[in-house]
Amino acid sequence: MATRDASVAEECPFCQIADNQTDTEILLSDEELLCFRDITPGATHHFLVVPRRHIDYCTRLQEADIPLVERMVEMGWSVLKKTKVSNLDDVRMGFHVPPFSSVPHLHLHALAPASDMTFKSQLRYGPLSHWFITVDKVLSQLKTRGKVR
């Protein structure tokens, strides 16, 4: 898995959040991951799950990173349940692929209710988006090819 050098990580907004250098409200966290609200939500509930360690985009993930992605998904489900999302069958989780990721730090989007997303949000996070890859697809690619494409 590709990581960046310390100087780049110091400039990364998600690394700054992980290092408590911002006033971002952390909703869930553990020694490896943290979760907070997206500042430009694409749905009523829109959370980001990020690793504390700076990792590049999802396209850099390897087969050995499957447990990390699975833990990110678990935290995404946990925050959705914690915030009492009423329909857990109406959720989208996934990653943006470069160059369409706004922050060059691996982050999982957890959005609900997916059926109520605006047209603009559907273009960005919906099933027809060319730059949003679902968790299921990421895990499938990692298991079959060893790398996300």
Contact map, one row per residue, 1 for C-alpha under 8 A:
11100000000000000000000000000000000000000000000000000011000111001000000000000000000000000000000000000000000000000000000000000000000000000000000000000
11110000000000000000000000000000000000000000000000000011000110000000000000000000000000000000000000000000000000000000000000000000000000000000000000000
11111000000000000000000000000000000000000000000000001111000000000000000000000000000000000000000000000000000000000000000000000000000000000000000000000
01111101100000000000000000000000000000000000000000000111000000000000000000000000000000000000000000000000000000000000000000000000000000000000000000000
00111111100000000000000000000000000000000000000000000000000000000000000000000000000000000000000000000000000000000000000000000000000000000000000000000
00011111110000000000000000000000000000000000000000000000000000000000000000000000000000000000000000000000000000000000000000000000000000000000000000000
00001111111000000000000000000000000000000000000000000000000000000000000000000000000000000000000000000000000000000000000000000000000000000000000000000
00011111111100000000000000000000000000000000000000000000000000000000000000000000000000000000000000000000000000000000000000000000000000000000000000000
00011111111100100000000000000000000000000000000000000100000000000000000000000000000000000000000000000000000000000000000000000000000000000000000000000
00000111111100110000000000000000000000000000000000000000000000000000000000000000000000000000000000000000000000000000000000000000000000000000000000000
00000011111110110000000000000000000000000000000000000000000000000000000000000000000000000000000000000000000000000000000000000000000000000000000000000
00000001111111110000000000000000000000000000000000000000000000000000000000000000000000000000000000000011100000000000000000000000000000000000000000000
00000000001111111000000000000000000000000000000000000000000000000000000000000000000000000000000000000010000000000000000000000000000000000000000000000
00000000000111111100000000000000000000000000000001000000000000000000000000000000000000000000000000000010100000000000000000000000000000000000000000000
00000000111111111110000000000000000000000000000000011100000000000000000000000000000000000000000000000000000000000000000000000000000000000000000000000
00000000011111111111110000000000000000000000000000000000000000000000000000000000000000000000000000000000000000000000000000000000000000000000000000000
00000000000011111111111100000000000000000000000000000000000000000000000000000000000000000000000000000000000000000000000000000000000000000000000000000
00000000000001111111100000000000010000000000000000010000000000000000000000000000000000000000000000000000000000000000000000000000000000000000000000000
00000000000000111111100000000000000000000000000000010000000000000000000000000000000000000000000000000000000000000000000000000000000000000000000000000
00000000000000011111111000000000000000000000000000000000000000000000000000000000000000000000000000000000000000000000000000000000000000000000000000000
00000000000000011111111000000000000000000000000000000000000000000000000000000000000000000000000000000000000000000000000000000000000000000000000000000
00000000000000011001111100000000000000000000000000000000000000000000000000000000000000000000000000000000000000000000000000000000000000000000000000000
00000000000000001001111110000000000000000000000000000000000000000000000000000000000000000000000000000000000000000000000000000000000000000000000000000
00000000000000001000011111000000000100000000000000000000000000000000000000000000000000000000000000000000000000000000000000000000000000000000000000000
00000000000000000000001111100000000110000000000000000000000000000000000000000000000000000000000000000000000000000000000000000000000000000000000000000
00000000000000000000000111111000011100000000000000000000000000000000000000000000000000000000000000000000000000000000000000000000000000000000000000000
00000000000000000000000011111000011110000000000000000000000000000000000000000010000000000000000000000000000000000000000000000000000000000000000000000
00000000000000000000000001111100011100000000000000000000000000000000000000100010000000000000000000000000000000000000000000000000000000000000000000000
00000000000000000000000001111111111000000000000000000000000000000000000000000000000000000000000000000000000000000000000000000000000000000000000000000
00000000000000000000000000011111110000000000000000000000000000000000000000000000000000000000000000000000000000000000000000000000000000000000000000000
00000000000000000000000000001111100000000000000000010000000000000000000000000000000000000000000000000000000000000000000000000000000000000000000000000
00000000000000000000000000001111110000000000000000111000000000000000000000000000000000000000000000000000000000000000000000000000000000000000000000000
00000000000000000000000000001111111000000000000011110000000000000000000100000000000000000000000000000000000000000000000000000000000000000000000000000
00000000000000000100000001111101111100000000000011110000000000000000000000000000000000000000000000000000000000000000000000000000000000000000000000000
00000000000000000000000001111000111110000000001111000000000000000000000000110010000000000000000000000000000000000000000000000000000000000000000000000
00000000000000000000000111110000011111000000001110000000000000000000000000000000000000000000000000000000000000000000000000000000000000000000000000000
00000000000000000000000010100000001111101000111100000000000000000000000000000000000000000000000000000000000000000000000000000000000000000000000000000
00000000000000000000000000000000000111111000011100000000000000000000000000000000000000000000000000000000000000000000000000000000000000000000000000000
00000000000000000000000000000000000011111000000000000000000000000000000000000000000000000000000000000000000000000000000000000000000000000000000000000
00000000000000000000000000000000000001111100000000000000000000000000000000000000000000000000000000000000000000000000000000000000000000000000000000000
00000000000000000000000000000000000011111111111000000000000000000000000000000000000000000000000000000000000000000000000000000000000000000000000000000
00000000000000000000000000000000000000011111110000000000000000000000000000000000000000000000000000000000000000100000110010001000000000000000000000000
00000000000000000000000000000000000000001111110000000000000000000000000000000000000000000000000000000000000000111101110010000000000000000000000000000
00000000000000000000000000000000000000001111110000000000000000000000000000000000000000000000000000000000000000111000100000000000000000000000000000000
00000000000000000000000000000000000010001111111000000000000000000000000000000001000010000000000000000000000001111000000000000000000000000000000000000
00000000000000000000000000000000000011001111111100000000000000000000000000000000000000000000000000000000000011110000000000000000000000000000000000000
00000000000000000000000000000000001111001000111110000000000000000000000000010010000000000000000000000000000011100000000000000000000000000000000000000
00000000000000000000000000000000001111000000011111000000000000000000000000010000000000000000000000000000001111000000000000000000000000000000000000000
00000000000000000000000000000000111100000000001111100000000000000000000100110000000000000000000000000000001111000000000000000000000000000000000000000
00000000000001000000000000000000111000000000000111110000000000000000000100000000000000000000000000000000111100000000000000000000000000000000000000000
00000000000000000000000000000001110000000000000011111110000000000000000100000000000000000000000000000000011000000000000000000000000000000000000000000
00000000000000100110000000000011110000000000000001111100000000000000000000000000000000000000000000000000000000000000000000000000000000000000000000000
00100000000000100000000000000001000000000000000000111110000000000000000000000000000000000000000000000000000000000000000000000000000000000000000000000
00110000100000100000000000000000000000000000000000111111000000000000000000000000000000000000000000000000110000000000000000000000000000000000000000000
11110000000000000000000000000000000000000000000000101111100000000000000000000000000000000000000000000000110000000000000000000000000000000000000000000
11110000000000000000000000000000000000000000000000000111111100000000000000000000000000000000000000000001110000000000000000000000000000000000000000000
00000000000000000000000000000000000000000000000000000011111110000000000000000000000000000000000011001001111000000000000000000000000000000000000000000
00000000000000000000000000000000000000000000000000000001111110000000000000000000000000000000001110000000010000000000000000000000000000000100000000010
00000000000000000000000000000000000000000000000000000001111110000000000000000000000000000000000011000000000000000000000000000000000000000000000000111
11000000000000000000000000000000000000000000000000000001111111000000000000000000000000000000000000000000000000000000000000000000000000000000000000110
11000000000000000000000000000000000000000000000000000000111111111000000000000000000000000000000000000000000000000000000000000000000000000000010000110
10000000000000000000000000000000000000000000000000000000000111111100000000000000000000000000000000000000000000000000000000000000000000000000010001110
00000000000000000000000000000000000000000000000000000000000011111100000000000000000000000000000000000000000000000000000000000000000000000000011011100
00000000000000000000000000000000000000000000000000000000000011111110000000000000000000000000000000000000000000000000000000000000000000000000000000000
10000000000000000000000000000000000000000000000000000000000011111111100000000000000000000000000000000000000000000000000000000000000000000000000000000
00000000000000000000000000000000000000000000000000000000000001111111110000000000000000000000000000000000000000000000000000000000000000000010011000000
00000000000000000000000000000000000000000000000000000000000000011111111000000000000000000000000000000000000000000000000000000000000000000000000000000
00000000000000000000000000000000000000000000000000000000000000001111111100000000000000000000000000000000000000000000000000000000000000000000000000000
00000000000000000000000000000000000000000000000000000000000000001111111110000000000000000000000000000000000000000000000000000000000000100010000000000
00000000000000000000000000000000000000000000000000000000000000000111111111000000000000000000000000000000000000000000000000000000000000000000000000000
00000000000000000000000000000000000000000000000000000000000000000011111111100000000000000000000000000000000000000000000000000000000000000000000000000
00000000000000000000000000000000100000000000000011100000000000000001111111110000000000000000000000000000000100000000000000000000000000000000000000000
00000000000000000000000000000000000000000000000000000000000000000000111111111000000000000000100000000000000100000000000000000000000000100000000000000
00000000000000000000000000000000000000000000000000000000000000000000011111111100000000000000000000000000000000000000000000000000000000000000000000000
00000000000000000000000000010000001000000000000010000000000000000000001111111110000000000000000000000000000000000000000000000000000000000000000000000
00000000000000000000000000000000001000000000001110000000000000000000000111111111000000000000100000000000000111000000000000000000000000000000000000000
00000000000000000000000000000000000000000000000000000000000000000000000011111111100000000000000000000000000001000000000000000000000000000000000000000
00000000000000000000000000000000000000000000000000000000000000000000000001111111110000000000000000000000000000000000000000000000000000000000000000000
00000000000000000000000000110000001000000000001000000000000000000000000000111111111000000000000000000000000000000000000000000000000000000000000000000
00000000000000000000000000000000000000000000100000000000000000000000000000011111111110010000000000000000000001010000000000000000000000000000000000000
00000000000000000000000000000000000000000000000000000000000000000000000000001111111110010000000000000000000000000000000000000000000000000000000000000
00000000000000000000000000000000000000000000000000000000000000000000000000000111111110000000000000000000000000000000000000000000000000000000000000000
00000000000000000000000000000000000000000000000000000000000000000000000000000011111110000000000000000000000000000000000000000000000000000000000000000
00000000000000000000000000000000000000000000000000000000000000000000000000000001111111000000000000000000000000000000000000000000000000000000000000000
00000000000000000000000000000000000000000000100000000000000000000000000000000001111111110000000000000000000000011000000000000000000000000000000000000
00000000000000000000000000000000000000000000000000000000000000000000000000000000000111110000000000000000000000000000000000000000000000000000000000000
00000000000000000000000000000000000000000000000000000000000000000000000000000000000011111110000000000000000000001000000000000000000000000000000000000
00000000000000000000000000000000000000000000000000000000000000000000000000000001100011111110000000000000000000010000000000000000000000000000000000000
00000000000000000000000000000000000000000000000000000000000000000000000000000000000000111110000000000000000000000000000000000000000000000000000000000
00000000000000000000000000000000000000000000000000000000000000000000000000000000000000111111000000000000000000011110000000000000000000000000000000000
00000000000000000000000000000000000000000000000000000000000000000000000000000000000000111111100000000000000001111100000000000000000000000000000000000
00000000000000000000000000000000000000000000000000000000000000000000000000000000000000000111110000000000000011110100000000001100000001000000000000000
00000000000000000000000000000000000000000000000000000000000000000000000010010000000000000011111000000000000111100000000000000000000001100000000000000
00000000000000000000000000000000000000000000000000000000000000000000000000000000000000000001111100000000000111000000000000000000000111100000000000000
00000000000000000000000000000000000000000000000000000000010000000000000000000000000000000000111110000000011110000000000000000000000111100000000000000
00000000000000000000000000000000000000000000000000000000010000000000000000000000000000000000011111011000000000000000000000000000001110000000000000000
00000000000000000000000000000000000000000000000000000000111000000000000000000000000000000000001111111000000000000000000000000000001110000000000000000
00000000000000000000000000000000000000000000000000000000101000000000000000000000000000000000000111111000000000000000000000000000001000000000000000000
00000000000000000000000000000000000000000000000000000000000000000000000000000000000000000000000011111000000000000000000000000000000000000000000000000
00000000000000000000000000000000000000000000000000000000000000000000000000000000000000000000000111111100000000000000000000000000001000000000000000000
00000000000000000000000000000000000000000000000000000000100000000000000000000000000000000000000111111111000000000000000000000000000000000000000000000
00000000000000000000000000000000000000000000000000000000000000000000000000000000000000000000000000011111000000000000000000000000000000000000000000000
00000000000111000000000000000000000000000000000000000000000000000000000000000000000000000000000000001111100000000000000000000000000000000000000000000
00000000000100000000000000000000000000000000000000000001100000000000000000000000000000000000000000001111110000000000000000000000000000000000000000000
00000000000101000000000000000000000000000000000001000111100000000000000000000000000000000000000000000011111000000000000000000000000000000000000000000
00000000000000000000000000000000000000000000000001100111110000000000000000000000000000000000001000000001111100000000000000000000000000000000000000000
00000000000000000000000000000000000000000000000111100000100000000000000000000000000000000000001000000000111110000000000000000000000000000000000000000
00000000000000000000000000000000000000000000000111000000000000000000000110010000000000000000111000000000011111000000000000000000000000000000000000000
00000000000000000000000000000000000000000000011110000000000000000000000000010000000000000001111000000000001111100000000000000000000000000000000000000
00000000000000000000000000000000000000000000111110000000000000000000000000011001000000000011110000000000000111110000000000000000000000000000000000000
00000000000000000000000000000000000000000111111000000000000000000000000000000000000000000011100000000000000011111100000000000000000000000000000000000
00000000000000000000000000000000000000000011110000000000000000000000000000000001000010010111000000000000000001111111000000000000000000000000000000000
00000000000000000000000000000000000000000011100000000000000000000000000000000000000010100110000000000000000000111111100000000000000000000000000000000
00000000000000000000000000000000000000000010000000000000000000000000000000000000000000000111000000000000000000111111100000000100000000000000000000000
00000000000000000000000000000000000000000000000000000000000000000000000000000000000000000100000000000000000000011111100000000000000000000000000000000
00000000000000000000000000000000000000000010000000000000000000000000000000000000000000000000000000000000000000011111110000000000000000000000000000000
00000000000000000000000000000000000000000111000000000000000000000000000000000000000000000000000000000000000000001111111111000000000000000000000000000
00000000000000000000000000000000000000000110000000000000000000000000000000000000000000000000000000000000000000000001111111000000000000000000000000000
00000000000000000000000000000000000000000000000000000000000000000000000000000000000000000000000000000000000000000000111111100000000000000000000000000
00000000000000000000000000000000000000000000000000000000000000000000000000000000000000000000000000000000000000000000111111110000000000000000000000000
00000000000000000000000000000000000000000110000000000000000000000000000000000000000000000000000000000000000000000000111111111100000000000000000000000
00000000000000000000000000000000000000000000000000000000000000000000000000000000000000000000000000000000000000000000111111111111100000000000000000000
00000000000000000000000000000000000000000000000000000000000000000000000000000000000000000000000000000000000000000000001111111101100000000000000000000
00000000000000000000000000000000000000000000000000000000000000000000000000000000000000000000000000000000000000000000000111111100101100000000000000000
00000000000000000000000000000000000000000100000000000000000000000000000000000000000000000001000000000000000000000000000011111110100100000000000000000
00000000000000000000000000000000000000000000000000000000000000000000000000000000000000000001000000000000000000000100000011111111100100000000000000000
00000000000000000000000000000000000000000000000000000000000000000000000000000000000000000000000000000000000000000000000001001111100100000000000000000
00000000000000000000000000000000000000000000000000000000000000000000000000000000000000000000000000000000000000000000000001100111110000000000000000000
00000000000000000000000000000000000000000000000000000000000000000000000000000000000000000000000000000000000000000000000001111111111100000000000000000
00000000000000000000000000000000000000000000000000000000000000000000000000000000000000000000000000000000000000000000000000000001111110000000000000000
00000000000000000000000000000000000000000000000000000000000000000000000000000000000000000000000111010000000000000000000000010000111110000000000000000
00000000000000000000000000000000000000000000000000000000000000000000000000000000000000000000011110000000000000000000000000011110111111000000000000000
00000000000000000000000000000000000000000000000000000000000000000000000000000000000000000000011110000000000000000000000000000000011111101100000000000
00000000000000000000000000000000000000000000000000000000000000000000000000000000000000000001111000000000000000000000000000000000000111111100000000000
00000000000000000000000000000000000000000000000000000000000000000000100010000000000000000000111000000000000000000000000000000000000011111110000000000
00000000000000000000000000000000000000000000000000000000000000000000000000000000000000000000000000000000000000000000000000000000000001111111000000000
00000000000000000000000000000000000000000000000000000000000000000000000000000000000000000000000000000000000000000000000000000000000011111111100000000
00000000000000000000000000000000000000000000000000000000010000000000000000000000000000000000000000000000000000000000000000000000000011111111110000010
00000000000000000000000000000000000000000000000000000000000000000100100000000000000000000000000000000000000000000000000000000000000000111111111000000
00000000000000000000000000000000000000000000000000000000000000000000000000000000000000000000000000000000000000000000000000000000000000011111111100000
00000000000000000000000000000000000000000000000000000000000000000000000000000000000000000000000000000000000000000000000000000000000000001111111111111
00000000000000000000000000000000000000000000000000000000000011100100000000000000000000000000000000000000000000000000000000000000000000000111111111110
00000000000000000000000000000000000000000000000000000000000000100100000000000000000000000000000000000000000000000000000000000000000000000011111111000
00000000000000000000000000000000000000000000000000000000000000000000000000000000000000000000000000000000000000000000000000000000000000000001111111000
00000000000000000000000000000000000000000000000000000000000000100000000000000000000000000000000000000000000000000000000000000000000000000000111111110
00000000000000000000000000000000000000000000000000000000000001100000000000000000000000000000000000000000000000000000000000000000000000000000111111110
00000000000000000000000000000000000000000000000000000000001111100000000000000000000000000000000000000000000000000000000000000000000000000000110011111
00000000000000000000000000000000000000000000000000000000011111000000000000000000000000000000000000000000000000000000000000000000000000000100110011111
00000000000000000000000000000000000000000000000000000000001000000000000000000000000000000000000000000000000000000000000000000000000000000000100000111
